[in-house]
Amino acid sequence: MMRIIFLIVCLMSFDNCLGGDVDKPIAMHVSEAGTFYIPIHIKGMQQMDFLVDTGSSYTIINENTLAILKANGQAKYTNQIKGVTADGSVKVVALYTIQSIDIGNNCVLKNVDAAVFPGENRQILGLSALSKVSSVVFSMSPPSLQLSDCNGNRQEDRNTPIKVSALR
């Protein structure tokens, strides 16, 4: 009898049986260079495309985006970090916490750390954002990203924290 009750509860709340949210895939587009971009929305700004880079320890925004976020009260200075860029150079950059970002109008993440690079540099969705979800599934055909447990924003103490040592 208990098994039947458990089965009924699971069928009524499929997400709970799997241990978290099961989210729809978020479509990405592929650039001519073969890199993947995903739509990001931040309160008070128009939608932007961010490069998806699981090799980047931090999400990266440019100074123009930061100026708008600060004007809207959406970003708070955290500290400075030293990182190694993709070309091997070492930079000291400011680190800000963004109140929330919405990935593909499907996954809202709160308090995302973002390194700020000068000028109008390409913006990157890195591990400081992606580590806030329970799982990340990167699909090639069609290009999509599936993020699980978005609304819960995985608690730092639920799993071993991801170590971040350098910008990529």
Helices and strands as residue ranges (DSSP letters): H 2-12, H 14-18, E 26-27, E 29-30, E 36-41, E 48-52, E 59-62, H 63-71, E 75-84, E 90-103, E 107-117, E 124-125, H 127-130, E 135-140, E 143-148
